[in-house]
Amino acid sequence: MDDWTLLIHGGAGILERGKIAPEAEAAARDGLAQALEAGSAVLRGCGTALDAVEAAVRALEDHPAFNAGRGSVFTYEGRNEMDAAIMDGRDRSAGAVAGVVATRNPISLARAVMEHSPHVMLAGRGADGFSRDHGLEQADADWFALPERRAQLDAMKASGGSAFDVDMKYGTVGAVARDAHGHVAAATSTGGITGKRWGRVGDSPIVGAGTWADDRACAVSCTGSGEFFLRVGVAHEIAAHLRFAGESVQTAADAVMAEVKAMGGTGGVIVVGADGTPAWSLTTPGMYRARARATGVPVVAIFGDE
């Protein structure tokens, strides 16, 4: 069987043993396993890395355990505004959306922007209009508005805190893959941060910050403190370490995450090299994550010591 590699993540943050309810942990592991299988099925069938990362992220968007699609957190005003990006390592084509409110799977909208528009990124009402014009599946506000996420917003407001005071227990989702044809791709999707205001957009839909894919180096998807990932340009920076410094995938990921940590940011990354080498790196107690290859046993993990 030709070699392929797939990694996914469902967010990084304060994820410690004993601090997550057993049912919540079980739901997250189940969601990761479902998404890993969705992407792996594409790759086992000699499909493309691009199709695999879209399939995996769609599964995560539809699962309420994660902060993307249906599980998206609320803005300060009580809305669900979602961001996503996808990138093809073959030619570095990319598509991204920000602040969309009605597309069931924002990652598929990002791909539609990549494939059916002359643009890389669309935002807000324009992106929602593009979604409708191109026949993507829509969902009403009730599909996204989960009671648990509403309670998180209420708790934040009651405490007098800001969006940046909320523990990141539910984060961005993403996937990276290298297919049997030797190509890489990356996809990232998020609901942002609880209580975000003024149309805030983080790193997830920004090509080079939260998402990057280049057959010459690697594919990267990020999760964590978006403002810091933007300032470092994390995803592209990891690729640059590989291309120009000749570092290993793990060394490059660790080095760039150390830079984020030194600036005061936290989070994690998943990376697959051009040769299929997988790596993840996190500066938080845990990260929802999973990995599968053409050979070997799939891995699903949450805590840092797994």
LUMTI-125381 format. One record per residue: residue in one letter; x negated, y, z negated of N, C-alpha, C in turn. Coordinates in steps of 0.1 Angstrom, whole numbers, plus 2048, in hexadecimal, padded with zeros to 3 digits. Each point is the difference from the previous one (the first is absolute). Example, Ala and Ser with C-alpha at 12.3 -4.5 7.8 and 13.67 -1.06 7.14 Angstrom:
BEGIN
A77C7C77B280980C8007F780C800;S80480B8077F780B80080880B7F8;
***
This chain:
BEGIN
M7F87F480080880C8007F780C800;D80380A8097F980C8008018087F3;D7F58077FD7FF8077F380980C800;W8068037F580880C7FD8008037F1;T80280D7FD8008047F280B80A7FE;L8077FF7F580B80A7FC7FF8037F1;L80080D7FD8018057F280C8097FF;I8068007F580B8097FD7FF8067F2;H80680B7FE8018067F280E8067FE;G8038017F380D8057FC7FE80B7F6;G7F48068007FE80B7F67F67FD7F5;A7F980A7FC7F67FE7F480480A7F5;G7FD7FC7F48038087F57FE7FA7F2;I8088047F67FF7FB7F38077F37FF;L7FA7F58058067F38017F77F77F7;E8057FD7F47F87F87F68097F57FB;R7F97F57FC8087F57FB8078047F3;G80C7FC7FF8088037F480780D801;K7FD80880A80780D80280A80080C;I8017F580680A7FE80B8097F57FC;A80D80280180A7F67FC7FE7F4809;P8027F47FB7FE7F480880880080C;E80D8058008087FF80B7FB80A80B;A7FB80B7FC7FA80A8097F37FA807;E7F87FA7F87F47F98058047F680B;A80A7F77FC8047F680980580580D;A80880B7FF80680680C7F5806809;A7F68067FA7F58068087F87F5807;R7FD7F57F97F87F58068087FA80B;D80D7FF7FE8097FA80A80080980D;G80180D7FD80080A80B7F3800808;L7F57FF7F97F37FF8077FF7F3808;A8047F57FA7FF7F380780980180D;Q80C8067FF80880180C7FA80880B;A7FA80B7FC7FA80980A7F37FA806;L7F97F97F77F47F98058047F580B;E80A7F97FD8057F680A80580680C;A80780C7FF80580680C7F580480A;G7F58067FA7F58048087F87F4805;S7FE7F67F77F87F48048077F880B;A80D8008008077F980B7FD80580E;V7FF80E8007FC80680D7F27FC804;L7F78007F77F27FD8037FE7F1803;R8077F77F97FF7F28038057FD80E;G8098088058057FF80E7F880780A;C7F48047FC7F780880980680D804;G8088067F780580D8027F580B7FD;T80480C8027F680B7FE8008057F2;A7F48057FC7FF8067F380A80B7FE;L80480880B80980B7FF80E7FA7FC;D8047F580780D7FA7FC8007FB7F2;A7F57FA7FC7FF7FA7F380180A7F5;V7F980C8018018097F580E807800;E80680280B80E8058008097F77F9;A7FF7F38038097F67FB7FE7FF7F0;A7F48007FC7FD7FF7F280580D7F8;V7FE80B80680580D7F980F801801;R8067FB80A80F8008018057F87F4;A7FA7F47FE8057F87F57FE8077F2;L7F68077FE7FD8077F480A80C7FF;E80380780B80A80B80080E7FB7FC;D8037F480480E7FB7FD8017FA7F2;H7F47FE7F98017FA7F380080B7F5;P80A8007F780180B7F67F58017F6;A7F77F77FF7F68007F67F580B803;F80080580D7F580880480580E804;N7F780A7FE80380E8037FE80380F;A8097FB80880080280E80E7FB805;G80580780B80D7FB80580B8007F5;R8067F47FE80B7FF7F67FB8037F2;G7F47FE7FC7FC8027F27FA80E7FE;S8028098097F980D8008048087F3;V7F78087FB8038087F480780D805;F8058077F680880C8027F880D800;T8038098087FA80E7FF8078077F4;Y7FB80B7FD8058087F480F803803;E80380280C80E8048038097F4801;G7FB7F47FE8087F48018027F980D;R7F68028098017FA80E7F57F5801;N8017F880A7F67F68047FA80580D;E7F38057FF7F980580C7F47F7802;M7FF7FA80C7F67F58037F680480A;D7F47FB7FF7F58028097FA7F3804;A7FB7FF80C7FA7F48057F680380C;A7F77F78027F680180B7FC7F2804;I7FD7FF80D7FB7F38067F580480A;M7F67F78017F58038097FA7F3806;D7FD80180D7FB7F58087F2801802;G7F87F77FB7F18018027FB7FE80E;R8087FC8097FB7FE80D7FD80D807;D80880A7FE7FD80D80780280B7F7;R8027FD7F380380B7F580C808803;S80A7FA80780D8068018077FF7F2;A80880A7FD8068017F380D807800;G8097FD7F780C8077FE8038027F1;A80780B7FD8028037F280D8087FE;V8067FE7F580C8097FD7FF8047F1;A80780B7FD8008057F380D8067FC;G8057FE7F480C8067FC80D7FB806;V8007F380580C7FB8068097FA7F6;V80D80180380A7FD7F580A7F5805;A8017FC80C80A7F78057FC7F4808;T7F37FE8027FC7F48077FD7F57F7;R8067F48027FF7F57F77F17FC7FE;N7F980080B7F27FC8007F780A806;P7FB8097F87F880C8057F47FB807;I7FA7F47FD7F47FC8088047FD80E;S80C7FB8038047FE80E80280E807;L80480A7F980180D8057F3806804;A7F67FD7F77F28058037FB7F980D;R8037F38017FC7FA80C80780580D;A80D8037FE80780680C7FA80E804;V7FC8077F67F980D8037F37FE808;M7F97F67FC7F37FC8068037FC80F;E80A7F88028027FA80D809807809;H8098097FB80A80680880080F800;S7F68067FA7FF80F8007F1804804;P7FE80C8037F28058037F98047F3;H8077FF7F57FB8057F37FB7F57F7;V7F98047F67FB7F67F58098017F4;M80580C7FD8088017F380C809802;L80B7FB7FB80D8087FF8048017F2;A80880B7FC8048027F280E804800;G8067FD7F480D8057FC80B7FD80A;R80980A80380B7FF8087FD7FB80E;G7F48058057FC7FC80D7FD7F1801;A7F97FB7F67FD7F280080D7F87FF;D80A8047F780C7F97FF80880080D;G80080C80780680180D7FA7F680B;F7F38008007F87F78098047F17FD;S8027FD7F38047F37FC80D7FC806;R80A8097FE80D7FD8068007FF80F;D7F98098067FF80080F7FA7F3806;H7F77FA7F87FA7F48058067F37FA;G80B8017FA8087F57FC7FB7F87F4;L7F88067F87FB7F87F480B7FF7F6;E8007F57F880A7FD7F680080B7F6;Q80C8067FD80280A7F78067FA7F3;A7FE8077F58067FC7F380580D7F9;D80B7FF7F880480B7F97F98027F3;A80380B7F97F98037F48017F57F5;D80B7F98008037F67F67F67F4801;W7FC7FD80C7F67F58027F38037F9;F7FC80C8007F38047FA8018037F1;A80B8047FC8028067F28027F67F6;L7F47FA7FB8017F57F68018077F2;P8087FA7F78028057F27F38017F9;E7F77F78017F38007F97F880C804;R80080480D7F880B80480780D7FB;R80D80080080780C7FA7FD8027F2;A7FF7F57F87FD8017F27F18057FE;Q7F77FD8097F38057FF7FF80F802;L80880580980180E8028068077F4;D80B7FA7FB8068067F47F78017F4;A7F87F57FE7F77FF7F57F580B802;M7FB80280C7F680A80380580E7FC;K80C80380580680D7FD8028027F1;A8057F67F98038017F27F38027F8;S7F57FB8057F48027F97F980D802;G80580780A7FA80D8037F47FF808;G7FD7F48057F37FE80880280380E;S7F57FE80880180280E7FE7F3808;A80180180D7FE7F48087F37F97FD;F7F68077FD7F27FA7FE7FE7FB7F2;D80A8017F77FF7FA7F38067F27FF;V8077FB80B8077F38007F67F5803;D8007F67F77F87F48028037FA80E;M7F57FD8088027FA80D8027F17FF;K80B7FC7FB8037F27FF8067FA80D;Y8058098098057FC80C7FA80980B;G7F97FA8097F980980A8027FC80E;T7F98088088007FE80F7FE7F1804;V8057FC80B7FE7F38057F880180D;G7F97F58037F880080D7FB7F3804;A7FB7FF80C7FA7F48057F580380A;V7F67F78007F580080A7FE7F2806;A7FD7FF80C7FE7F38067F580080B;R7FA7F58027F87FD80B8057F4807;D80480080D8067F58067F67F7807;A8067F58067F77F68067F980680D;H80580B8057FA80680C7F580A7FC;G7FE8027F37F58087FB80380F7FE;H80D80380080480E7FE8068027F2;V7FF80C7FB8058047F380B80A801;A8088017F580B80A7FF8028027F2;A80780C7FD8038047F280E806800;A8077FE7F580D8077FE8028037F2;T80680C7FD8028047F280E807800;S8077FE7F580E8067FE8028037F1;T80780B7FE8028057F280C8087FE;G8058007F480A80A7FC7FA80C7F9;G7F38007FF7F980B7F97FF7FF7F1;I80180A7F97FF8007F180D8057FA;T8047FB7F580C8047F980080F7FD;G80B80780480180E7FC7F8809809;K7FB7FB80C7F980980980980B805;R7FA80C80380780C8037FA80680D;W8088098057FC80980B7FB7F980D;G8067F48027FC7F980C7F27FA7FF;R7FB7FD7F47F37FA7FE7FE7F4808;V7F47FF8077FC7F48077F27FC7FB;G7FF7F37FE7F37FB7FB7F77FB80B;D7F77F77FD7F77FB80A8057F5809;S80B7F97FB8047F480880380280F;P80780B80480280180E7F5808808;I7F68037F97F58088067F57F7805;V7FF80080D7F67F88077F28047FC;G7F87F77FA7F38037FB7FF8017F1;A80B8037FA8018017F28057F47F9;G80D7FD8038067F47FA8017F4809;T7FD80280D8027F580A7F580280B;W7FA7F58047F680180B7FE7F2805;A7FE7FF80E7FC7F48067F780380C;D7F57F98017F780280B7F87F3802;D8027FA80C7F97F38037F18007FE;R7FA80C8007F28017FE7FC7FF7F2;A8098007F77FD8007F18097F87F8;C80D8047FE8097FA7F780D806801;A8097FA7F880E8067FD8018027F2;V80780B7FC8018047F280E8057FD;S8057FC7F480D8067FB7FD8037F1;C80580C7FC7FD8057F380C8027F7;T7FE8007F380B8047F77FA8067F4;G80780A7FA7FA8067F480380F800;S7F78087FA80280E7FE7FD80780E;G80B8038077FF80480E7F880D802;E8018097F77F980D8027F17FD800;F7FB7F77F87F27FD8007FC7F880D;F8087F68047FD7F980C80080980C;L80880A80080080A80B7F3807800;R7FB8057F57F48087FF7F47F8803;V8007F37FE7F47F78038027FB80E;G80C7FF8068027FA80D7FC7F17FF;V8067FA7F67FB7F27FC8007F680B;A80B7FF8078007F580A7F580180B;H7FF80C8057F680380A7F27FF7FA;E7FE8057F47F37FF7F97FB7F27FF;I8097F77FC7FC7F27FF7FB7FB80E;A80780380A7FC7FC80E7F2806803;A7FE80D7FC7F38068037F57FA7F9;H8027FB7F47F67F97F87FC7F3808;L80A7FA8067FD7F38077F980380D;R80480A8077FA80380E7F38067FF;F7FE8097F77F48088007F57FD7F5;A8057F97F57F77FC7F67FD7F1800;G8087F98087FE7F28018047F87F3;E8088067F88047F97F380A7F5802;S8007F77F780A7F680080E8067FD;V80B7F880480D8057FD8028037F2;Q7FC7F77F78028027F27F880C7FA;T7F48018057F780B7FB80680D804;A80580180C80580D80580D8037F9;A8097F77FE80C8027F87FD8057F2;D7F77F97F97FD8037F37F980E7FF;A7F88048097F980C80080980C802;V80A7FF80980980B80280A8017F5;M8047F57FA8098007F57F98067F3;A7F37FE7FF7F88067F580080F802;E80080580C80080E80380E8067FC;V80B7F980380D8047FC8018017F1;K7FB7F67F98008007F17F880B7FA;A7F58038067F780B7FB80780D801;M80980280A80880C80280C8017F7;G8037F57F980C8007F780C7F8805;G7FE7F980C80B7F98068007F17FC;T80B7F98028007F27FE8087F980B;G7FE7F38018087F980A7F87F4805;G8037FC80D7FA7F4805801800810;V7F97F78068007FF80E7FF7F1804;I8067FD80B7FE7F38077F980280D;V7F67F88037F880280C7FD7F2807;V80180080D7FB7F48087F680580A;G7F57FA8007F58048098037FB80F;A7F88058098027FC80E7FE7F1802;D7F87FA7F77FE7F280180A7F87F8;G8098067FA80A7F97F87FD7FF7F1;T7F58067FC7FC7FF7F280A8097F7;P8067FA7F680A8077F87FA8067F3;A80680B7FC7FB8067F380B8097FB;W8018007F280880A7FA7F88067F4;S80380D7FD7F98077F680A8087F8;L7FF8007F380A8087F87F98067F4;T80580C7FC7FA8077F480B8007F5;T80B7F980280B7FF7F68007F27FA;P8087FF7F58007F37FA8067F5809;G80780380A8067F680980480680D;M8037F780980580480D8087F4806;Y80D8028048077F68067FA7FD80E;R7FB7F38027F87FE80C8017F1803;A7FD7FD80D8007F28047F77FF80D;R7FB7F38027F77FE80B8037F2806;A7FE7FF80D8017F48077F77FF80C;R7FA7F58037F87FE80B8047F3808;A7FB7FE80C8047F58087FD7F37F8;T7F58007F97FD7F47F77FF8047F2;G8037F77F78008047F180D8027FB;V8018027F380C8017F880480F7FF;P80C80480380480E7FE7FE8047F1;V7FD80D7FE7FF8057F280A80B7FE;V8078007F580980B7FB7FB8047F3;A7FE80D7FE7FB8047F380680E7FC;I7FF8037F380580D7FB7F58067F7;F7FB7F87F67F78067F67F1800805;G7F98097FA7F28028057F77F47FE;D8037F77F77F77F57FE8047F4808;E80A8018098047F58097F780080C;
***
